């Protein structure tokens, strides 16, 4: 997947910057420190830090390594949520990070050398599957580990969200490992954060009961100061709130909220990794070029008989929004997390059936003529648009070269 030699080559490319791509860290006598200078991470500076006992964390190896990119693109489709990665290079006899827990499902794969790991259960119910990562913890806060193990090259360690962990290098070997993460902010509660405000907005628009005024005197009997008072008005107020909250469920736009989460996921996604055959059948392999003093094979000539399909499952999502129907897609995403804005197209309503047809037909090819548009011109138009965005591939190359 990745090696120290590859890290060295990446540093020599001159494109790595401290803080943005690479962190220099240390952990000694209970103190965790970051030592990032400003600017580019050039080999003499980086390897001097390492030689002096600092760990190196590459924050986005998928931006530099095609192998890691392909690995994560497979996992993000499998998990249905963002898959990220960091690589960690640690000198012999050192530790780079304080004990902590994360807000991700973590998979640690040992690539080189070996590392000693201690893993601890969540300390309280509130720390089980936490929504956010912890601050740095001290040894005194940890108790006894539930797992203590030395990972060697090829070993895999998984720990769920909320499991505290710390790793240190043994005196006789360095360590290089990659941590793959998934399911960050991907809980029922995160869905409800999108769903409940939308449900309340719909209820306010459609149901006059939600727009009725509060009792004029409710401040006189509601609130913490009145919580122990037995009062019929309090009982009626609480029952009214409970009734409104229960009725709110009927206004919950569940599918629309899921689409909004899907839209966010597509922004998180890495672009798909194409095989050579996929390139040849997509816009990425289209042979438009300059040759013999002029342009050649520029026109994308899709006809009614051209057979097409989506490039991949899960690379697009239709969402109904205030501005209209939007098609979000991943094919033009950056390999650096959120480096660019989400990619989308506004879709004319008469084209939505065709996109849904392409989604349901995958992985089979369908003829352009079979797309459910009113005219052949519309069928060719939507197919050409999606092909130009890398969303569609053809069964046969459009141009034989």
C-alpha positions as a printed Julia matrix, in Angstrom:
401×3 Matrix{Float64}:
   0.0    0.0     0.0
   2.67   2.52    0.98
   6.34   2.63    2.05
   8.89   4.93    3.64
  10.68   5.04    0.29
   7.45   6.33   -1.26
   7.17   8.98    1.46
  10.72  10.08    0.67
   9.88  10.35   -3.04
   6.74  12.38   -2.21
   8.83  14.81   -0.13
  11.22  15.21   -3.05
   8.35  16.21   -5.33
   8.23  19.58   -3.55
   4.43  19.55   -3.25
   4.19  18.66    0.46
   3.53  21.48    2.95
   3.78  21.37    6.72
   0.37  21.49    8.39
  -1.56  20.99    5.16
  -0.1   17.61    4.2
   2.45  16.7     6.89
   2.55  17.0    10.68
   5.69  16.63   12.78
   4.8   15.44   16.3
   6.31  14.16   19.52
   5.06  12.78   22.84
   7.42  12.71   25.8
   6.88  12.84   29.57
   3.12  13.12   29.08
   3.34  16.11   26.74
   2.17  15.97   23.1
   3.69  18.61   20.8
   3.45  19.58   17.13
   6.59  21.04   15.55
   5.4   22.18   12.12
   7.47  24.99   10.58
   5.9   27.15    7.89
   6.13  26.33    4.21
   7.19  23.31    2.2
   8.23  20.08    3.83
  11.59  19.5     2.17
  13.58  16.3     2.82
  16.53  17.79    4.79
  14.18  19.43    7.31
  11.74  16.51    7.57
  14.39  13.82    8.01
  16.23  15.96   10.57
  13.03  16.04   12.67
  12.71  12.27   12.32
  16.35  11.7    13.26
  15.71  13.72   16.42
  12.84  11.49   17.55
   9.78  13.1    15.93
   6.96  11.2    14.23
   5.76  12.11   10.74
   2.05  12.03    9.87
   1.11  12.31    6.19
  -2.46  13.59    6.27
  -3.69  12.71    2.8
  -1.61   9.91    1.25
  -4.37   9.37   -1.34
  -3.44  12.71   -2.91
   0.05  11.42   -3.66
  -0.32   7.63   -3.9
  -2.47   6.07   -6.62
  -2.5    2.8    -4.65
  -3.95   4.4    -1.51
  -6.41   6.37   -3.68
  -7.71   3.15   -5.24
  -7.83   1.39   -1.85
  -9.93   4.17   -0.28
 -12.21   4.53   -3.29
 -13.17   0.84   -2.93
 -13.77   1.22    0.81
 -15.89   4.37    0.54
 -18.25   2.53   -1.81
 -18.36  -0.49    0.53
 -19.01   1.51    3.71
 -21.3    4.11    2.12
 -19.42   6.82    3.97
 -16.18   8.72    3.58
 -13.03   6.65    3.88
  -9.92   8.63    4.8
  -6.35   7.75    5.67
  -3.23   8.99    7.42
   0.19   7.36    7.39
   2.43   7.48   10.47
   6.21   7.03   10.48
   7.69   6.73   13.99
  11.38   6.4    14.95
  12.54   3.49   17.15
  11.9    3.93   20.87
   9.5    6.89   20.55
   5.8    7.77   20.68
   4.21  10.45   18.52
   0.78  10.97   20.06
  -0.93  11.11   23.45
  -3.62   8.55   24.37
  -7.0    9.58   22.92
 -10.15   8.29   21.29
 -11.51   9.21   17.88
 -14.86   9.91   16.23
 -14.12   7.34   13.5
 -14.03   3.61   13.01
 -10.28   3.01   12.73
  -8.37   0.29   10.92
  -4.62   0.28   11.57
  -2.52  -1.67    9.05
   1.15  -2.15    9.91
   3.23  -1.59    6.77
   6.84  -1.67    8.02
   8.65  -2.46   11.24
   6.52  -2.99   14.34
   4.6   -1.03   16.94
   3.36  -1.69   20.46
  -0.32  -0.8    20.94
  -2.51  -0.48   24.02
  -6.27  -0.16   23.59
  -8.75   0.76   26.37
 -12.53   0.47   26.55
 -14.67   3.65   26.66
 -14.59   4.94   30.23
 -18.27   5.94   30.42
 -21.52   5.37   28.54
 -21.21   8.91   27.14
 -17.95   7.92   25.42
 -19.43   4.88   23.64
 -19.51   5.66   19.87
 -18.76   9.36   20.5
 -19.72  12.09   18.09
 -16.42  13.93   18.54
 -12.82  12.95   19.27
 -11.35  13.4    22.73
  -8.67  15.78   23.92
  -5.27  14.31   24.77
  -5.57  12.06   27.83
  -3.08  11.27   30.59
  -1.96   7.82   31.67
  -3.71   8.31   35.01
  -7.08   8.55   33.24
  -6.83   5.25   31.37
  -7.05   2.25   33.68
  -6.1   -1.18   32.35
  -5.91  -1.91   28.6
  -8.39  -4.34   27.09
  -5.8   -5.22   24.44
  -2.01  -4.98   24.4
  -0.26  -6.2    21.28
   2.75  -5.68   19.04
   1.77  -5.27   15.39
   4.2   -6.48   12.76
   4.13  -5.8     9.02
   0.9   -7.18    7.57
  -1.05  -7.13   10.86
  -4.39  -5.32   11.09
  -5.91  -3.78   14.23
  -9.47  -2.43   14.41
 -10.87  -0.25   17.14
 -14.34   1.32   17.16
 -15.17   4.91   17.95
 -14.57   5.71   21.61
 -11.86   3.1    22.24
  -8.83   4.91   23.66
  -5.54   3.93   22.05
  -1.85   4.71   22.11
   1.05   3.27   20.16
   4.78   3.42   20.77
   7.81   2.08   18.94
  10.04  -0.57   20.43
  13.76   0.29   20.74
  14.84  -2.02   17.93
  12.57  -1.01   15.03
  10.89   1.95   13.36
   7.2    1.79   12.48
   5.21   2.76    9.41
   1.47   2.22    9.54
  -1.6    3.51    7.76
  -4.82   4.31    9.61
  -7.97   4.02    7.52
 -11.04   5.78    8.9
 -14.74   5.52    8.19
 -18.2    6.4     9.61
 -17.29   9.87   10.82
 -20.5   11.76   11.73
 -22.52   8.95   10.16
 -24.97   8.09   12.95
 -28.76   8.23   13.34
 -28.27  11.41   15.34
 -26.43  13.03   12.45
 -29.32  12.16   10.14
 -31.81  13.64   12.61
 -29.78  16.86   12.69
 -30.73  17.29    9.04
 -34.23  15.85    9.35
 -35.76  17.6    12.38
 -35.22  21.24   11.29
 -36.69  20.37    7.88
 -39.67  18.65    9.52
 -40.31  21.67   11.74
 -40.15  24.01    8.76
 -42.73  21.92    6.89
 -44.97  21.75    9.98
 -44.84  25.53   10.39
 -45.84  25.99    6.76
 -48.62  23.39    6.68
 -50.13  23.2    10.18
 -51.61  26.2    11.94
 -51.23  24.51   15.34
 -47.46  25.11   15.18
 -48.05  28.79   14.43
 -50.46  29.43   17.3
 -49.2   31.76   20.05
 -47.78  30.53   23.36
 -49.91  31.13   26.5
 -49.43  34.72   27.66
 -48.54  33.67   31.23
 -46.38  30.59   30.51
 -43.18  32.27   31.8
 -44.85  32.44   35.22
 -45.17  28.69   35.64
 -42.63  27.13   33.26
 -38.84  27.01   33.62
 -36.37  25.41   36.01
 -37.47  27.64   38.92
 -40.99  26.19   38.63
 -40.07  22.59   37.86
 -41.06  21.25   41.3
 -44.41  23.06   41.42
 -47.57  21.0    40.96
 -49.74  23.04   38.6
 -52.38  21.98   36.09
 -51.13  24.63   33.68
 -47.66  23.04   33.73
 -49.14  19.63   32.97
 -51.15  21.0    30.07
 -48.1   22.87   28.67
 -45.87  19.76   28.77
 -48.57  17.63   27.15
 -48.98  20.22   24.4
 -45.23  20.2    23.66
 -45.17  16.39   23.64
 -48.14  16.32   21.26
 -46.48  18.74   18.84
 -43.22  16.79   18.91
 -45.02  13.49   18.22
 -46.98  15.02   15.36
 -43.73  16.41   13.94
 -42.82  12.89   12.78
 -45.6   13.0    10.18
 -43.94  16.04    8.57
 -40.45  14.52    8.5
 -39.1   14.51    4.91
 -37.01  11.39    5.49
 -36.04  10.75    1.87
 -35.09  14.39    1.32
 -32.92  14.38    4.46
 -31.18  11.19    3.29
 -30.56  12.86   -0.07
 -28.92  15.8     1.71
 -26.64  13.39    3.58
 -25.86  11.66    0.3
 -25.02  15.04   -1.22
 -22.54  15.66    1.62
 -21.08  12.17    1.16
 -20.52  12.77   -2.56
 -18.59  15.94   -1.65
 -16.44  13.86    0.72
 -15.77  11.16   -1.88
 -12.59  10.57   -3.78
 -13.05  10.53   -7.55
 -13.34   7.02   -9.01
 -10.16   5.28  -10.11
 -10.55   4.27  -13.75
  -9.22   1.12  -15.37
  -7.63   1.41  -18.81
 -10.77  -0.01  -20.44
 -13.0    2.46  -18.55
 -10.82   5.35  -19.73
 -11.09   4.18  -23.33
 -14.88   4.17  -23.06
 -15.24   7.52  -21.27
 -14.49  11.18  -21.89
 -11.13  10.67  -20.14
  -9.92   8.53  -23.03
 -11.63  10.47  -25.79
  -8.97  11.1   -28.46
  -9.55  14.8   -29.2
  -6.1   16.2   -30.0
  -3.94  18.52  -32.08
  -2.37  16.76  -35.04
  -0.81  17.8   -38.34
  -1.61  21.48  -37.82
  -5.25  21.05  -36.81
  -7.7   19.5   -34.35
  -8.81  15.89  -34.71
 -11.73  13.88  -33.29
 -13.17  16.74  -31.25
 -16.9   16.12  -31.69
 -18.61  13.7   -29.3
 -20.98  11.95  -31.7
 -23.56  10.11  -29.62
 -26.48   8.66  -31.63
 -29.74   6.92  -30.77
 -27.99   3.55  -31.12
 -25.06   4.37  -28.78
 -25.16   2.11  -25.73
 -24.31   3.8   -22.43
 -24.23   3.17  -18.69
 -23.1    4.92  -15.52
 -19.33   4.83  -15.0
 -19.84   3.49  -11.46
 -22.55   2.8    -8.93
 -22.89   5.61   -6.39
 -21.11   8.41   -8.28
 -24.27  10.52   -8.72
 -27.26  11.63   -6.63
 -30.41  13.48   -7.65
 -31.6   16.01   -5.05
 -34.68  18.23   -5.07
 -33.63  21.67   -3.86
 -35.1   25.16   -3.82
 -33.09  26.08   -6.91
 -34.45  23.04   -8.78
 -33.38  19.45   -9.37
 -29.62  19.09   -8.88
 -27.42  16.19   -9.9
 -24.37  15.85   -7.65
 -21.45  13.78   -8.91
 -17.95  12.68   -7.86
 -16.06  12.31  -11.13
 -14.5   15.78  -10.91
 -13.71  15.7    -7.17
 -10.22  16.41   -5.88
  -8.07  13.75   -4.23
  -7.55  16.26   -1.39
 -10.5   16.32    1.03
 -12.87  19.25    0.28
 -10.24  21.1    -1.74
 -13.02  22.16   -4.1
 -16.75  22.92   -3.88
 -19.3   20.13   -4.5
 -19.75  19.31   -8.18
 -23.31  19.51   -9.5
 -25.47  20.08  -12.55
 -28.93  21.65  -12.63
 -31.19  19.17  -14.38
 -34.3   20.08  -16.34
 -37.26  18.22  -14.79
 -37.93  16.37  -18.07
 -34.48  14.71  -17.75
 -34.91  13.29  -14.24
 -36.67  10.14  -15.46
 -33.73   9.4   -17.76
 -31.23   9.72  -14.93
 -33.34   7.48  -12.7
 -33.53   5.01  -15.6
 -29.72   5.0   -15.9
 -29.4    4.5   -12.15
 -31.79   1.53  -12.13
 -30.23  -0.02  -15.26
 -26.68  -0.15  -13.86
 -24.53  -2.18  -14.52
 -26.27  -2.97  -17.83
 -25.83  -0.84  -20.93
 -28.91   0.79  -22.48
 -29.34   2.47  -25.84
 -29.69   6.23  -25.91
 -32.95   5.73  -27.78
 -34.4    3.89  -24.75
 -33.99   6.9   -22.45
 -37.45   8.15  -21.37
 -37.26  11.64  -22.92
 -39.89  13.12  -25.25
 -37.64  13.7   -28.26
 -34.53  12.05  -29.7
 -32.79  15.42  -29.47
 -33.39  15.43  -25.69
 -32.11  11.85  -25.37
 -28.88  12.67  -27.16
 -28.54  15.96  -25.28
 -28.7   14.43  -21.78
 -26.46  11.5   -22.76
 -23.86  13.86  -24.23
 -23.93  16.11  -21.15
 -23.41  13.17  -18.77
 -20.67  11.71  -20.99
 -18.8   15.04  -21.03
 -18.85  15.1   -17.21
 -17.35  11.6   -17.04
 -20.58  10.19  -15.56
 -21.43   7.91  -18.51
 -19.35   5.42  -20.44
 -20.16   3.84  -23.78
 -20.18   0.13  -24.63
 -17.8    0.75  -27.55
 -15.34   3.63  -28.07
 -17.03   6.54  -29.83
 -13.95   7.06  -32.0
 -11.73   4.29  -33.29
  -8.09   5.43  -33.24
